[in-house]
Amino acid sequence: MTIHKNRMFRERIKTQGSCCGELWARYQTVRFQPIQPLNRFKRGAIISLCVPAGVTQSTIRTKFTIRRHSALLRLGGFQFQLLYGGNELMTYRELSAFVKCSINEAYEISRICNQNAFYWFERGRLFLCSTDRKQVLKLPLKSTNYFINIKLPERNDAIL
């Protein structure tokens, strides 16, 4: 199913930056904390629902962005589950969605959500994909090593 793009999203896509070297390196150290037990999708994308173009926002703006992107996924008819993507201690974490979709739909969703990159999961392997399609990297660990279960700290550096 195609996601409907309104004018506001087309304008946001135009301002999206590319993924610089330092940020790309940070993306490679991600860990995921499921909010609920994950249905074992055989393949799909993990896409951040907040922090568009890597820009940290206020709590109010972050909540608005999350609601908007979640609504777009629902309107598009996508099955998805929520999880956090962040550093190993989850002191920096972004609410994300594990979306059951094709790789082409993943690129489109990532662009609409104004993300620099997303994670593609297929056959137990995890890949980091830049939204501009310039880089794809198979992450070195088994995908099960990327999923953690720790008590989330109160602090979250992803929100101003």
C-alpha positions, 0 to 999 in steps of 0.5 A, spaced: 500 500 500 502 506 498 503 512 503 499 518 501 504 524 501 501 531 503 505 537 501 508 538 508 511 531 508 514 533 501 517 539 503 520 535 509 523 530 505 527 536 501 530 538 507 533 531 509 540 531 510 545 525 508 548 521 513 555 523 515 561 519 517 560 520 524 553 519 524 553 513 520 558 510 525 554 511 531 548 508 527 552 501 527 552 501 534 545 501 535 541 496 540 534 495 540 529 494 546 522 491 545 516 494 548 512 488 547 514 481 545 516 482 537 512 478 533 517 474 529 516 478 522 521 474 517 523 481 514 522 488 515 524 495 517 526 498 523 525 506 522 525 511 528 518 515 529 522 521 532 528 525 531 527 527 524 534 528 520 537 527 526 535 533 530 533 533 537 526 536 539 522 538 545 518 533 548 512 536 546 514 536 538 517 529 539 510 526 541 507 530 536 512 527 531 511 520 533 503 520 533 504 523 526 508 517 523 504 512 527 498 514 524 501 514 517 503 507 518 496 505 520 493 509 514 498 505 509 496 499 512 502 497 515 503 492 521 508 494 526 510 493 533 514 499 537 521 498 540 526 503 542 533 504 538 539 507 542 545 506 545 547 500 549 545 503 556 539 506 553 541 513 555 539 515 548 533 512 545 528 513 539 521 510 539 522 506 533 517 501 529 519 494 526 514 495 520 512 489 516 514 491 509 518 490 502 525 494 502 522 499 497 516 501 502 522 501 507 526 506 503 519 510 502 517 510 509 524 512 511 524 518 507 517 520 509 519 520 516 525 524 514 530 519 517 537 519 514 537 511 515 533 505 517 535 498 519 533 492 514 531 485 518 531 479 513 533 472 515 536 473 522 541 478 519 540 486 520 543 491 515 543 499 516 541 502 510 542 510 508 535 513 506 538 516 500 540 509 497 548 510 497 550 505 503 548 499 505 552 495 511 551 488 514 552 489 521 557 484 524 553 481 530 548 476 529 541 480 529 539 477 536 545 480 539 542 487 537 536 486 542 537 487 549 532 487 555 534 492 560 531 497 565 530 503 561 533 509 565 529 516 566 534 520 562 533 520 555 538 524 551 534 524 544 529 529 547 531 536 549 
